[in-house]
Structure formats: structure tokens, C-alpha cells
């Protein structure tokens, strides 16, 4: 089976072949620095209720995360943006398994800091059939404890390759969420969290769906 992990590993291997070793080393050093900050441990803890934050859907409407939960088992994934190839692989895999997720009684919500228009572009490009919300204000990323400011070396790199995050996200900030997956049960309490400083690693959707079957 072509798991998300295998897809991510394949892309990572190709990336290392295409890019100068110095650039790879710099990015890996930044990841190690982020991990050392302890952000994985301080992110939203198990048993915590769904944060009552408000976001914007792809059409520009304001929606409340707690009301979207609505008493349903809910998987919430945070991704960096449509410019991130690792994120797109994750979004596509969740779309592929969406019928299985729904059969297991779950619903899926994807969140990124990009502006609603960019969220809409991502949703249409990958043909997603689940909500893609904009967290330009970073209210959700902060509430979940996964927002971090990019170090100067990454800001310089992203600027050079055209990823102008302050403009793409409309908030003037070089801040991203750690890609993360959270599962809330029907009562609205957090029962699973996958928070990984290495943006190339994600929770395996099939395994998350297996968890839903036990709730």
C-alpha cells in the first residue's frame, strides 16, 4: 500500500537530490532548533476541549470551530499552505480516504494560515471535498499551541524561492503552524494529537481512521 509516509519519503529523497546539500543542512538545522524549543510538548494537551476560535472558510464566511465540531468525532489537520508539497500530499491522501473517515463516523477540517482566496485555490486544485479554513489571524494556531516564528535563515530562503508568507497569509508575519493532527471525540475532548517539528513527517491518515473506529 502506498502510504502517506512512503509518499513523503519519496518526495524528500527527490528533494535532496535536486537541492544543494548546504540548503538541506540549513533546513534540517532549523527543524532541530524548533524541536529543541519544546513546542511539541506545550501544544494542546489530551483531554482539552475544542478551542472556541473563529476562522474563515474558503468563501470568506466566518465559522466557529466549536460549532463546526457539532458533537461529531472530528479530525483537524493544520498544514502550512498550498505552496508546501508535503502538505499537498497529505491533503490528497486525506481526500482519498475521506469515504473511509466518514464511514468511521468522523469529519475532517483542514486549517492553514493562508488567506481565504489561497485556501479556495488549494481546495479547487486538489479537488477537496472537506472544509479548508483560513487562520490568517493565527488564532487557531495559537490556541492549539503550534504557531512558531521562522528563523532569519528560513525567512531569507523562503523569500528567495517566492514564498512570501506575510503576503500569502495576509498578516504581515513570518509565522507558521507546525503541521499537526488532532482528533476530538463526540464530546469535544482531544483524544489524539500528532505534533511533529519535522514538517516532512505527518500522521498516517489510515491509522487515524483506525483510531476513530475505537471511539
N, C-alpha and C positions, 0 to 999 in steps of 0.2 A: 504494500500500500504506500502511495506517495504522500507521506505525512507532511504537515506543515514544517516540522523540524527538518526533514530532508530537503524540502524546497528552499528553506532559509539557508541551510548549509551549502547547497549547490550554488545559490547566488553569492554567498560570501566567498566561496572558493574562486569563482569567476572574478569577483571584485578585486581580490588580492592579486590576481594575475594581470589585471588591467591597470592597476594603480601603483604609483611609486611606493616602495617599501617605507620611505620616510613618512608619507601621509598615513599609511596604515598604522605605523607605530604611534604617531601622534594621536590618532583617533582612539586607539586602544589604551593609551595612557590617560586620555580624558575619561574613558569609561571606568578605568581603575580608580581614578580620583573621585568620580561620582559614587562608586560603590563604597569607597572609604568614608564618604560623608555620613553614612549610616541611614540614608534616605529610605532604603528598603525596610528597615526596622521601624521607622517612625511613620510609615504610611498607614492608612486606615486599618484598624485592627479588627480581628474577627469578633463577631457579636455586635458590632456597631450598626445602628440603623442607617438606612439610605439617607445621605445628606440632603437636606431640603434646599437645593440650589436651583437656579433658573438658567436655562440655556436658550439658544436659538436654533430652530430647525432649519433645514436646507432651504425653506421657502421664506425664512425671515420671521417666523412666528415664535413668540416666547413660550417655552414649555417648562414645567416643573418636573424635576427628576423624580420626586416622590410620587407625584400624581401619575407619571408615566409607569412607575412600578405597578401601581394599581392592584396590589395583592397578588401579583403573579411572580413566579420564580424568574429572576431577571439576571441576565449576563450583561455586564457593562465592560466594554473594552475601550481603553484610551490608546490612541495612536497619534503619531507626530504630525502627519499631514499627507496629502496626496502626492507630495514630492518624494516621499520616502518609499523606496522599492520594497523594503521589508514589510512596511505597513500594508502596502497593496497586496502582497502575497497573503498576509493574514486576513485582510478583508475579503479576499476572494475565497479563501478556504472556509471562512465562516458562511459566506453566501452558499457555497457548495453543500454545506452541511445544515443549512437553515431548516429544511424539512425535518431532519432528524432532531434538531433542537426543539422545534415546535411539537413534534410527536412526544418528546420527553416532558412537555408541559412548560417549556421555557420561552422567553422572549429575549431579543438581543437589542442592545443600544450601543452605538459606536460614538465616541466623543473625540474631537481634536480641537486645538486652538485656532484652526484656520477659520476665516470669515465664512458666512453662510454661502456666498456665491461659490467659493472654492470647495465647500462641502458638497454643494449640489453638483459641481463638476466631477468630483470624485465619485459620488453616488451614481451619476449617469454613465461615466466612463467605464466603471466596473460592473454596472447594472445591478446595484444592490437593492434588495427588497426589504431592508430593515432600516430603522431611523439612523440618520447620521447627523449628529448635533454639533453646533459650533460653541466652543468655550473660549471665545476671544477675550473675555474678561478674566479668564483663568480662575473663575470662582469654583468650578468643579475640581480642577487640578489641585487647587489649594485645599479645598475641603477634603479631598482624598489623600492629601499629603504627598503628592508625587510631582509637584512643579519644581523645576530647577533652572537656574540661570546658566547659560552656556559660558564656558571659559573663553578668554580672548582668542586663543588659537583656533577654536572651533568657529567663533564669530568671523574671523578672517577667512577661514576656509569656506564656510557657507556663503559668505559674501562673494567670493571669487567664482563659485560654481552657480551663482544665480538664485540661491535660496535665501531671499531677503525676508526673513521671518517677521520682522517688525511690520512690514507692509502686507505680507501674505496673511498674517494673523490680525492685522488692523489694530494692534495695541501698542505699537512702538517699542516692544520689548523683545529681547533675545532670551525668551523663556519657553521651555517645552515641558510636557509631561513625560515622565518615564512611561514607556509602553507597558500597560498593566491590564490585568483581567480580574474583575471582581464578580462574585456571584452572591446575590441576595435571595434568601428563601421567600416563601409566600408571605411570611410575617414581616418581611422587610429588613431582616437582620443579615449581616455579612457572614457567610459560611465558607467562603473560599476566596483566597487572594493570591495572585501571582504578580509580584513586583520584582522586576529584574533590571538592574542598572545597564546591562548589555542590551542595547536596542536590537541586536540581531537575534535575541532569544525571546520567544513568546510561549504562552501557554498553549498546549496542544488542544485544539477545539474538540476533537473526538473524545479526549479524556475528560474534558469539562462536561460534555454531554453525558458521559457515563456517570459522572457525579450527580447530575440532575436526576437521573433515574433512581437514585437512592434517597432523594429528598421527599 
